[in-house]
């Protein structure tokens, strides 16, 4: 979970087969798959 520049919540599911070497505060590229009123859902871009 994170936030966009405009403070919208963004939820991203991280697949088990991806080696995830990021820590809090790092920026990652996400492809948005669903937009709702107060939040976004997406997946990690490879």
N, C-alpha and C positions, 0 to 999 in steps of 0.2 A: 504494500500500500504506500502511496505517496501523494503528492499534490502537484498540480500544474502551476505555471507562473501566475495564473489567475485564481489560484487557491481552490480549484476543484479537486475533489478526491479522485484518485486513480488507482484502480485495483488491477494487479497483474499476477497471474498464476505462473509460478516457475516450475517447469517440468522437471521431473526427477533425473532425467538423463543429461541435463545441462550442468556443467561445472560452473558454479556461481561464485565468482571471486570479487564481489562488490561489498562495500560496507555502507553504513548509514551516511547519507549526505552525497553519495556518488550519483551522477546523472546517468541514466540508461535510455536507449532508444526503445520506444514502445509503439506498436501499431494499435490504434484504437479500433476495437471491434464492436463496441456498444456504447451509445451515449444516452444518459438519462438526465433528469433535471439537475441533480446536484452531484453526480459522479460519472466517471468514465470507467470502462473495462477494456482491457487490452491484452496483448501478448508481446513478449520480448522479440525485437527484430534481430535477425541473425546476420 
